């Protein structure tokens, strides 16, 4: 399962040499709920090779602002602490896995 990321653990989870994937979502967002199981599956499949997190946009304004998230779901891909890719809107597991594979 993907880890929940918030202002308290943001630095800890993103200060890694591994690729970091952050799924920005909200409970009331239908497309977010649709891709949630996909993100959880990817977290299990890439465990130890990538850090995959979920950030609830409700109550995490600092992180949302940092990455200028305007629509959800938005998935941000980090490498070396810097944003290298972005996916706005729901997509397939295969498309997300391909983006993660490029960062490994």
C-alpha positions in Angstrom: 0.0 0.0 0.0 1.2 3.5 -0.8 2.4 5.6 2.2 0.5 8.7 3.2 2.6 11.7 2.8 2.1 15.0 4.7 4.0 18.0 6.0 5.3 16.0 8.9 7.0 13.2 6.9 7.5 14.9 3.5 11.2 15.5 4.0 11.8 12.0 5.3 10.0 10.3 2.4 11.5 12.4 -0.3 15.1 12.6 0.9 16.2 9.4 -0.9 18.1 8.3 -3.9 15.1 6.2 -5.0 12.5 7.6 -7.4 9.6 9.1 -5.5 6.0 9.1 -6.8 3.3 11.2 -5.2 -0.3 10.7 -6.0 -2.4 13.8 -5.2 -6.0 12.8 -4.5 -9.1 13.6 -2.5 -11.8 11.3 -1.1 -14.6 13.1 -3.1 -12.7 12.7 -6.4 -14.1 9.8 -8.5 -11.0 9.4 -10.8 -8.8 9.5 -7.7 -10.7 6.6 -6.2 -10.4 4.8 -9.5 -6.6 4.9 -9.7 -6.1 4.4 -5.9 -5.9 0.6 -6.2 -3.4 0.9 -9.1 -1.2 3.2 -7.0 -1.3 0.7 -4.1 -0.4 -2.2 -6.5 2.5 -0.2 -7.8 3.7 0.6 -4.3 3.9 -3.2 -3.6 5.5 -4.1 -6.9 8.2 -1.4 -6.6 8.9 -1.7 -2.9 12.6 -1.2 -2.3 13.1 0.3 -5.8 10.8 3.4 -5.5 8.9 5.3 -2.8 5.2 5.6 -3.7 3.1 7.9 -1.7 -0.4 9.4 -1.6 -1.1 13.0 -0.6 -4.6 14.0 0.3 -5.0 17.5 -1.0 -7.4 18.3 1.9 -5.1 19.6 4.6 -1.8 19.4 2.8 -1.8 22.9 1.2 2.0 23.3 1.6 2.8 20.2 -0.5 0.0 20.9 -3.0 1.4 24.5 -3.5 5.0 23.3 -3.8 4.1 21.2 -6.8 1.5 23.6 -8.1 -1.2 20.9 -8.2 -4.3 22.4 -9.8 -6.3 19.3 -10.8 -6.6 15.9 -9.3 -5.6 13.2 -9.6 -2.1 14.5 -10.3 0.9 12.2 -10.0 4.3 13.8 -9.5 7.5 11.9 -10.2 10.7 12.9 -8.4 14.3 11.9 -9.0 17.1 13.3 -6.8 14.5 15.5 -5.0 13.5 17.2 -8.3 10.3 16.9 -10.2 11.1 15.1 -13.5 7.6 14.1 -14.7 3.9 14.7 -14.1 0.7 12.9 -14.9 -2.6 14.8 -14.7 -5.7 12.8 -14.7 -6.4 9.1 -14.4 -4.3 6.7 -16.5 -3.5 3.0 -16.7 -1.2 1.0 -14.5 1.0 0.2 -17.5 1.5 3.9 -18.3 2.4 4.7 -14.6 4.8 1.7 -14.5 6.5 2.8 -17.7 7.1 6.3 -16.1 8.5 4.7 -13.0 10.7 2.3 -15.0 12.3 5.3 -16.8 13.5 6.6 -13.4 15.1 3.4 -12.1 
